[in-house]
Amino acid sequence: MSLYQVQKLIYQLNRDPRTRERYAAERDAVLAEHELTDEERRALVEPDIGLLYVLGVNGQLLMHFAALHKIEWNAYLEAMRQGLVRHGPVREGVYAATGYEGVEAHDARLKREREIH
Amino acid sequence: MPLVYCGACSHAPGITARAERADTQARQALESAFRRMGDDIRATRPDALIVVAAEHFANFFMNNMPAFAMGMADSYEGPIEDEAFLRIERRRVPGNKALSRKLIEGVMQTVDVAYAEEWKFDHGISVPLHFLTPGYDLPIVPANINCQGPPLTPLKRAWAFGEALRAAADAVPERLALVATGGISHWPATPDSGKINEAWDREFLARWAANDRAALTSYSDAEIYRDGGQGGFEIRTFIAAAAAAKGAKGTIEFCEPIPIFAVSCTIARMQIAA
């Protein structure tokens, strides 16, 4: 596992315009500068946001990597949910899914609770 | 001279990035509260604003992660995020290198703070500034506490950092305001984004308003993660602000859970004697 290397590449893409330009022009060369497993490399190239989440990439890095690939917010959240279905629980990092009811249902419940009080 | 303003606010990127997806009334109330906070800060006639943030891998990464850092430059750039995503235009934000240096030298007397002569603001600073200083006319002194990459800065050290910031601020002739930014409970950028533990947030804010050091610093990281998610680790910035208030009590001026913004959106102020 080389979660650190995956996260470092995404960190550099997020903060450095030149790395983004290079990634667009010569992606393989940029990827070769990081010690990645085949699975990590595949997840980055596709990009498979769900798998990157399951591999343990921090959402504060991953959401910008998704935005870089023009993946809209709801599609980003859904990709992570699908990642959990397809690849199983998060393998590393700080995350554990908690069976959250979803933003819309949660919002509606909070509103109902406020009306009761 | 003594700190002239001390407060805390939310910085969630959704506040600007997903503005129209929130309940209109709730969003407008939050934005009004933000603008009032900006007015309150300006009313204290500060020469600079210290922003104690919990950045998200814009500058600091697990290759060299400081427990505390402060910016020491005459200008900063931000936001680092995609402008279309965050809906805040990237710009240069004024700093004050000489003032930063004096403050850092003061803080270093008791807390080993890293300093940075370059610093890219992320939403942790850019979202609050968008509302608080929309003219970008107030020099910023950015400060950071590691709330992202474990092992995290211990809560008691976050308190010590707040005390050190206050002592340093009181020792310079400039009028300084301080705002801490962060979420309370939240699960940002994960499949659980939007989940909010409102009861836990209100309990934390009650401890903050009471400026109860023992209660504020009694949480373990395991408890925070269980009840407040990984975003809850950002309570460190609020704790630093409480310490900087030097015993003053606080007022929660706005607190409303807005799930599409992923946090209990909060505006709070310590009633320090300016």
Interface residues (C-beta under 8 A of the other chain):
Chain A: Y4 Q7 K8 Y11 N14 R15 Y53 N58 G59 Q60 L61 L62 M63 H64 A67 L68 W73 L77 M80 R81 L84 V94 Y95 A97 T98 Y100 G102 V103 H106 D107 L110
Chain B: A17 R18 D23 H56 F57 A58 N59 F61 M62 N63 I80 E81 D82 F85 K120 Q148 P150 W187 P188 A189 T190 P191 D192 S193 G194 K195 I196 E198 Y225 Q230 P257 P259 I260
